[in-house]
């Protein structure tokens, strides 16, 4: 795909009521039958594995170990996990265009017990969502624009994205995709789809 294709995907993008794109993620999972200091094996996990027959929250962010993601967004989703469960959410997933080694290391660093990570290492799912942006101005390459969604059995129930999706943004908006905003939706306090202008 070209940059023009990515821009077109952003215009046409996914919306409430759409079925999530099919995707397979290359994950590393612990396997106690493996001896040594790295007891993990590769496992292909599909988006359907995460969402089929379940109501989940998926939030995607620019990168593991980055400031807003590490100090506010991810830890707050972890902290408020039980509030989501009380409102009918089965699981919460954090996605980033990072490989499984990075995402697993970040999960350990954040001491995650409830929120699970999804490594979209090549960005295929993020591109299909229309959320892949170039962050070359920061030396990141292609990454995800910040967005979050409530997904029921693979269908987007509610979608929250930060304003003005664009390449090489100097800022990192964090307003629409907060855990508090998604909780507000789940309590029927906000409309199904919002985007700050």
DOMI-817667 format. One record per residue: residue in three letters; x, z, y negated of N, C-alpha, C in turn. Coordinates in steps of 0.2 Angstrom, whole numbers, padded with zeros to 4 digits, always signed. Last residue first. Layout:
BEGIN
ALAXZYXZYXZY;...
***
This chain:
BEGIN
UNK-0068+0085-0089-0067+0079-0093-0060+0079-0096;UNK-0068+0093-0074-0067+0094-0081-0065+0087-0084;UNK-0080+0090-0062-0073+0088-0064-0073+0089-0071;UNK-0090+0094-0048-0088+0095-0055-0081+0093-0056;UNK-0103+0094-0037-0097+0091-0039-0096+0092-0046;UNK-0114+0103-0036-0110+0101-0030-0104+0098-0032;UNK-0114+0117-0049-0117+0111-0046-0112+0109-0040;UNK-0114+0135-0046-0112+0129-0049-0114+0123-0046;UNK-0119+0145-0038-0119+0146-0046-0117+0140-0050;UNK-0121+0147-0025-0126+0142-0028-0125+0143-0036;UNK-0110+0152-0019-0116+0157-0021-0121+0153-0025;UNK-0102+0142-0018-0105+0144-0012-0111+0149-0013;UNK-0098+0141-0031-0102+0135-0028-0106+0138-0022;UNK-0090+0152-0032-0096+0151-0036-0101+0146-0033;UNK-0080+0149-0023-0085+0155-0021-0091+0154-0025;UNK-0074+0139-0031-0077+0137-0024-0082+0143-0022;UNK-0070+0147-0041-0074+0142-0042-0078+0140-0036;UNK-0061+0156-0035-0067+0159-0038-0072+0153-0039;UNK-0051+0148-0031-0055+0151-0026-0061+0153-0029;UNK-0050+0133-0041-0048+0140-0040-0053+0143-0034;UNK-0051+0120-0046-0050+0121-0039-0048+0129-0037;UNK-0052+0119-0059-0058+0118-0055-0057+0120-0048;UNK-0039+0123-0064-0046+0126-0067-0051+0125-0062;UNK-0025+0118-0066-0028+0122-0061-0034+0126-0064;UNK-0014+0104-0070-0020+0108-0071-0022+0112-0065;UNK+0001+0103-0074-0002+0104-0067-0008+0108-0068;UNK+0009+0090-0084+0006+0097-0083+0003+0097-0076;UNK+0014+0078-0084+0018+0083-0087+0015+0090-0085;UNK+0011+0066-0071+0008+0071-0076+0014+0076-0078;UNK+0014+0054-0063+0019+0057-0068+0016+0062-0073;UNK-0002+0047-0062+0005+0048-0060+0009+0051-0066;UNK-0018+0057-0062-0013+0052-0065-0006+0053-0062;UNK-0034+0063-0066-0029+0062-0061-0025+0056-0063;UNK-0042+0072-0075-0037+0066-0077-0032+0065-0072;UNK-0044+0088-0068-0046+0083-0073-0040+0078-0073;UNK-0046+0093-0051-0043+0094-0057-0044+0087-0061;UNK-0061+0093-0041-0054+0090-0042-0052+0092-0050;UNK-0071+0097-0028-0068+0100-0034-0062+0097-0035;UNK-0086+0094-0019-0079+0092-0020-0077+0094-0027;UNK-0096+0098-0005-0094+0099-0012-0087+0097-0013;UNK-0097+0091+0008-0102+0095+0005-0102+0096-0002;UNK-0091+0079+0017-0089+0082+0011-0096+0085+0008;UNK-0091+0081+0035-0094+0077+0029-0093+0082+0023;UNK-0086+0088+0046-0082+0082+0044-0085+0078+0038;UNK-0095+0099+0046-0094+0094+0051-0091+0088+0049;UNK-0093+0101+0029-0097+0103+0035-0097+0097+0040;UNK-0082+0107+0017-0083+0101+0022-0087+0104+0028;UNK-0078+0108+0001-0081+0112+0006-0083+0106+0011;UNK-0062+0106-0007-0068+0103-0005-0071+0108+0001;UNK-0050+0102-0020-0053+0107-0015-0060+0104-0013;UNK-0035+0096-0028-0042+0096-0026-0044+0101-0021;UNK-0021+0090-0036-0025+0096-0034-0032+0095-0034;UNK-0014+0076-0029-0017+0079-0035-0021+0085-0032;UNK+0000+0076-0018-0007+0076-0019-0008+0079-0026;UNK+0014+0064-0020+0011+0071-0019+0004+0070-0020;UNK+0029+0055-0020+0022+0055-0019+0019+0062-0017;UNK+0042+0063-0029+0040+0057-0025+0032+0057-0025;UNK+0048+0073-0036+0044+0075-0030+0043+0069-0026;UNK+0055+0072-0048+0059+0071-0042+0055+0073-0036;UNK+0046+0072-0059+0049+0079-0057+0053+0078-0050;UNK+0043+0059-0060+0045+0062-0066+0048+0069-0064;UNK+0036+0056-0048+0043+0055-0048+0047+0058-0054;UNK+0024+0058-0042+0027+0064-0047+0034+0063-0047;UNK+0010+0049-0040+0017+0048-0040+0020+0054-0045;UNK-0003+0054-0029-0001+0053-0036+0007+0052-0035;UNK-0018+0053-0020-0011+0053-0020-0008+0050-0026;UNK-0031+0053-0018-0028+0059-0022-0021+0058-0022;UNK-0040+0046-0010-0039+0044-0017-0035+0049-0021;UNK-0040+0049+0003-0045+0053-0001-0044+0050-0008;UNK-0030+0041+0007-0036+0039+0009-0042+0043+0005;UNK-0019+0049+0003-0020+0042+0000-0027+0040+0001;UNK-0020+0060+0011-0021+0061+0004-0022+0054+0000;UNK-0018+0054+0023-0024+0057+0022-0025+0058+0015;UNK-0004+0050+0021-0009+0045+0023-0016+0048+0022;UNK+0007+0058+0018+0002+0057+0013-0003+0052+0015;UNK+0016+0062+0028+0017+0055+0025+0012+0053+0020;UNK+0012+0075+0030+0019+0074+0028+0020+0067+0025;UNK+0002+0086+0028+0001+0078+0027+0007+0075+0025;UNK+0000+0100+0037+0005+0096+0034+0003+0088+0034;UNK-0010+0113+0033-0011+0106+0036-0005+0102+0033;UNK-0012+0131+0037-0009+0125+0033-0010+0118+0037;UNK-0024+0143+0035-0020+0139+0039-0018+0133+0035;UNK-0028+0160+0031-0027+0153+0029-0022+0149+0033;UNK-0023+0172+0038-0030+0169+0038-0030+0162+0036;UNK-0010+0176+0035-0014+0179+0042-0020+0175+0043;UNK+0005+0173+0027-0002+0171+0029-0004+0173+0035;UNK+0017+0175+0020+0014+0180+0025+0006+0179+0026;UNK+0023+0166+0013+0018+0169+0010+0014+0174+0014;UNK+0033+0163+0023+0035+0166+0016+0029+0169+0013;UNK+0025+0157+0032+0029+0163+0034+0031+0166+0027;UNK+0021+0146+0025+0016+0150+0027+0019+0157+0029;UNK+0033+0139+0023+0029+0142+0017+0024+0147+0019;UNK+0036+0135+0036+0041+0140+0032+0037+0143+0026;UNK+0026+0126+0038+0026+0133+0042+0031+0138+0039;UNK+0029+0117+0028+0022+0120+0028+0023+0127+0032;UNK+0041+0112+0033+0041+0115+0026+0034+0119+0026;UNK+0038+0107+0045+0043+0112+0045+0042+0116+0038;UNK+0028+0097+0042+0026+0103+0046+0031+0109+0045;UNK+0030+0091+0026+0031+0090+0033+0029+0097+0036;UNK+0018+0088+0013+0025+0091+0015+0024+0091+0022;UNK+0007+0087+0004+0011+0081+0006+0018+0084+0007;UNK-0004+0100+0010+0000+0097+0005+0004+0091+0008;UNK-0018+0111+0012-0015+0105+0013-0010+0103+0008;UNK-0025+0125+0019-0021+0122+0013-0017+0116+0016;UNK-0041+0129+0025-0035+0126+0026-0032+0124+0019;UNK-0052+0141+0032-0049+0139+0025-0042+0136+0027;UNK-0067+0143+0041-0060+0143+0041-0058+0140+0034;UNK-0081+0145+0040-0077+0146+0046-0070+0147+0046;UNK-0092+0151+0028-0086+0147+0029-0082+0150+0036;UNK-0102+0160+0024-0103+0154+0029-0098+0150+0030;UNK-0099+0170+0016-0104+0165+0013-0104+0159+0018;UNK-0090+0178+0023-0097+0181+0021-0102+0175+0019;UNK-0079+0169+0022-0083+0170+0028-0090+0173+0027;UNK-0076+0172+0008-0078+0165+0010-0082+0165+0017;UNK-0073+0185+0009-0078+0183+0005-0081+0176+0007;UNK-0061+0184+0017-0067+0187+0020-0073+0186+0015;UNK-0052+0178+0008-0054+0175+0014-0061+0178+0017;UNK-0045+0182-0003-0053+0182-0004-0056+0179+0003;UNK-0032+0181+0000-0034+0188-0002-0042+0188-0002;UNK-0030+0167+0002-0029+0172+0007-0032+0179+0006;UNK-0033+0162-0011-0037+0160-0005-0037+0165+0001;UNK-0022+0168-0017-0029+0171-0019-0034+0168-0014;UNK-0011+0162-0012-0012+0169-0011-0019+0172-0012;UNK-0014+0148-0017-0014+0150-0010-0015+0158-0009;UNK-0014+0150-0032-0019+0147-0028-0019+0149-0020;UNK-0003+0159-0037-0010+0160-0038-0014+0157-0033;UNK+0010+0157-0032+0009+0163-0035+0001+0164-0037;UNK+0011+0144-0026+0013+0150-0022+0011+0157-0025;UNK+0005+0135-0035+0003+0135-0028+0005+0142-0025;UNK+0013+0137-0046+0005+0139-0046+0003+0139-0039;UNK+0027+0134-0041+0024+0140-0044+0017+0142-0044;UNK+0030+0128-0024+0029+0127-0031+0025+0133-0034;UNK+0029+0130-0010+0034+0134-0014+0034+0132-0021;UNK+0022+0114-0007+0024+0120-0005+0029+0123-0009;UNK+0013+0105-0019+0019+0106-0015+0020+0113-0013;UNK+0000+0101-0025+0006+0097-0026+0012+0098-0021;UNK-0014+0103-0013-0010+0105-0019-0004+0101-0019;UNK-0030+0106-0007-0024+0102-0007-0020+0103-0014;UNK-0041+0114+0003-0039+0113-0003-0032+0110-0003;UNK-0056+0115+0012-0049+0112+0012-0047+0112+0005;UNK-0067+0126+0021-0064+0124+0014-0057+0121+0015;UNK-0079+0122+0033-0073+0124+0031-0072+0122+0024;UNK-0090+0123+0046-0090+0123+0039-0084+0126+0036;UNK-0090+0113+0061-0088+0119+0057-0089+0118+0050;UNK-0090+0101+0069-0095+0107+0071-0094+0113+0067;UNK-0074+0097+0065-0080+0096+0069-0084+0102+0071;UNK-0062+0101+0058-0068+0101+0055-0074+0100+0059;UNK-0050+0100+0065-0050+0105+0060-0058+0106+0058;UNK-0052+0089+0073-0050+0095+0076-0051+0101+0071;UNK-0053+0079+0063-0059+0081+0067-0058+0088+0071;UNK-0040+0077+0059-0045+0080+0055-0051+0083+0058;UNK-0030+0081+0074-0034+0077+0070-0038+0080+0064;UNK-0013+0084+0078-0020+0087+0077-0023+0083+0072;UNK+0000+0084+0090-0004+0080+0085-0011+0083+0084;UNK+0014+0094+0090+0007+0093+0092+0003+0089+0087;UNK+0030+0099+0095+0026+0095+0091+0019+0094+0094;UNK+0034+0117+0097+0033+0110+0099+0029+0106+0095;UNK+0045+0131+0095+0039+0127+0093+0040+0120+0096;UNK+0055+0142+0095+0050+0141+0100+0044+0137+0098;UNK+0070+0143+0091+0065+0138+0088+0059+0137+0093;UNK+0079+0150+0098+0077+0152+0091+0072+0148+0088;UNK+0074+0151+0115+0078+0150+0110+0075+0152+0103;UNK+0061+0143+0125+0066+0149+0124+0071+0147+0118;UNK+0044+0141+0127+0051+0138+0124+0055+0143+0122;UNK+0033+0147+0129+0037+0145+0135+0043+0142+0133;UNK+0027+0150+0117+0031+0155+0119+0035+0153+0126;UNK+0026+0140+0104+0025+0139+0111+0030+0144+0114;UNK+0018+0136+0088+0022+0140+0092+0021+0139+0100;UNK+0018+0119+0083+0015+0125+0085+0019+0129+0089;UNK+0019+0107+0070+0023+0111+0074+0019+0118+0076;UNK+0010+0091+0068+0011+0099+0067+0016+0102+0072;UNK+0005+0078+0061+0010+0080+0065+0012+0087+0064;UNK-0012+0073+0060-0006+0076+0057-0001+0078+0062;UNK-0022+0059+0058-0019+0063+0063-0012+0066+0060;UNK-0038+0055+0052-0031+0056+0051-0028+0060+0056;UNK-0052+0047+0044-0049+0049+0050-0041+0050+0049;UNK-0059+0054+0029-0055+0049+0033-0053+0052+0039;UNK-0076+0062+0030-0068+0062+0028-0065+0057+0032;UNK-0090+0055+0024-0087+0057+0029-0079+0057+0028;UNK-0098+0059+0008-0094+0055+0012-0091+0058+0018;UNK-0105+0069+0001-0109+0065+0006-0105+0060+0010;UNK-0095+0067-0013-0100+0071-0009-0104+0067-0005;UNK-0082+0055-0011-0087+0059-0015-0091+0063-0010;UNK-0066+0047-0013-0071+0050-0009-0076+0054-0014;UNK-0062+0032-0024-0061+0039-0021-0067+0041-0017;UNK-0061+0022-0033-0067+0022-0028-0067+0029-0025;UNK-0050+0026-0041-0056+0024-0044-0062+0025-0039;UNK-0040+0029-0031-0042+0034-0036-0049+0033-0039;UNK-0039+0016-0025-0042+0022-0021-0044+0028-0026;UNK-0033+0010-0036-0040+0008-0034-0043+0013-0030;UNK-0021+0016-0036-0025+0017-0042-0032+0015-0040;UNK-0016+0012-0024-0017+0019-0025-0022+0020-0031;UNK-0015-0002-0026-0019+0000-0021-0021+0008-0022;UNK-0005-0001-0036-0011-0004-0038-0017-0002-0033;UNK+0006+0003-0028+0004+0007-0033-0003+0005-0036;UNK+0002-0003-0011+0005-0003-0018+0003+0002-0023;UNK+0004+0000+0006+0000+0000+0000+0004+0000-0006;
***
